[in-house]
Amino acid sequence: MTPRVALITGASAGLGRVLAHWLGSQGFTLILDARGSERLKAVSAELRALGAAVTSLAGDVKDPVHRRALHHAAEATGRLDLLVNNASTLGPTPLPPLESLGAGDLRTVLDVNLMAPLQLVQELLPLLVRSHGMVVNISSDAALGGYPGWGAYGASKAALDLLTVTLAHELSDRGVSVLSVDPGDMRTEMHQAAFPGQDISDRPLPEATLPFWAWLFGQPSATVSGKRFRAQAESWE
């Protein structure tokens, strides 16, 4: 059987790295993206040492040339079963209130967290249709919380949630499932950047979400499409 193929953005650290390791252990061929080339090379080397087939491409998901390169990498495998839009940015830190948020900073957050996931789906849609693939957009509780300082990030994730369910409806008759996942608070570099100087050691590591991913990828795709899941919830049904 032809190995399944997964493309994960933001795969050099945190949740993306954990997901890459887990999917690699499940036999997926991996296409990995991240902005930092050295860290991405290190993660790719880890995975190859464990026997995973990996293609890594450093770049910015905002860049159409980079997105096209990701498309070419997926096309070379002949299929794409899973796209995980994990790459995100908080915007400026310390997190500013909306009253002082610059238009350029807001635009950057929206470009990375909202526009790039949509544009990647558009770029990769023929492959996703061919494989009856799945798109997982990584959301956040900030999409619902209205937390002070999180306005730009939260707005981008709220819009991503709506984009997700709309795409799910639009693509259902072509066999592509689309869903969003709030992974919950995690002990990651991004989370630390949101709380500079604070101790976040009480937050769980991204590995705490692995039971959810094992459950999710065991479900019939049509039954999860259009839904929003919380990876650290007590129940996912």
PyMOL commands that set and color helices and strands:
alter all, ss='L'
color gray80, all
select helices_A, chain A and resi 14-25+37-49+64-77+98-100+103-131+142-145+151-174+189-194+206-216+221-224
alter helices_A, ss='H'
color red, helices_A
select strands_A, chain A and resi 5-8+29-34+54-58+82-85+134-138+177-182+228-230
alter strands_A, ss='S'
color yellow, strands_A
deselect
rebuild
show_as cartoon
